[in-house]
Amino acid sequence: QVQLVESGGGLVETGGSLRLSCTPISSLCNVHNKAWYRQTPGKQARELVASNRSDGSADYADSAKGRSTISRESAKDVAVLYLQMHNLKPEDTGNYLCNDVDPPFNSWGRGTEVTVSS
């Protein structure tokens, strides 16, 4: 099990930008084959927003294409998964979590809240 900690969320206006970060608690873990998910209020399901594979390939939900970029930084003692989001819309509001691209998943962290005001 890899424990991941998300950060970088906040309250922004429509059209604003945010960069989310996901870091393993243990410096011995990496962020390969990880993805960002969004959970919106009232919905139990987590929506896949963007994924980043070990080979560097990335996939995005249709709603995120053209406005989001997923990337990772992997070096000695450094492992961070990023999600850069531009031109944010109210429908981007939600709790963003990172986890594996494919099941079985690690335990879900608390996520980081993103609120986009109209």
C-alpha positions, 0 to 999 in steps of 0.5 A: 500500500502506498499512501498518497497526499494531495495538495494544491486545491483552493477557491478560484474564479471561473477561468482561473488556474490551479496546480495540484500535487500528489506525493507519497508519504514514503520517499521510497515510493514513486508516482508511476502509473498514477492518476487524478480522480475527482469526486463531486458532492453527492456522488460516490463514484470517482471520475477519472480526470487524467492518468500518467503511465510509466512510459510517459503517456497520458490520457484525459477525460473529455472534460479535461482535454485541452485544459489540463496537463498531468505530469510527474517529477521523479528523482532521487528522494523526489516523487510528485504527480502534478495536475495543472489545470487552466480555464477552470469551470464551475463543473470542475469543482470537486475533491481531487484524489490521486491513486493508481491508474488501474485496480487494485487501488491503494487506500484513498487519501483525503484529497484536495478540494477545488472550488470554482466560483461562477 
